[in-house]
Amino acid sequence: MHKPVRKTLLTLIGGLLTLTGLILLLMPGPAWLLLPLGLTLLAMEYPWARPYLARSQKAMTAGLNWLDKLWRRISF
């Protein structure tokens, strides 16, 4: 695939997924899935997206660790 076409597709799809993920943070929906996916696509072409991707990965890890501790406390 030619570089301009690839960059355009990654920008459009990554931007759409990221924007949808941001909207779904305020509404019920799979924001936890769409936001990192969109940022991953954007980070493939844009260095400015990499710190945001790292922050979302850290937040996801912290949230999963919290859920794991909660589950271990309530499970028999």
Secondary structure, 3 states (H helix, E strand, C coil): CCHHHHHHHHHHHHHHHHHHHHHHHHCCCCHHHHHHHHHHHHHCCCCCHHHHHHHHHHHHHHHHHHHHHHHHHHCC
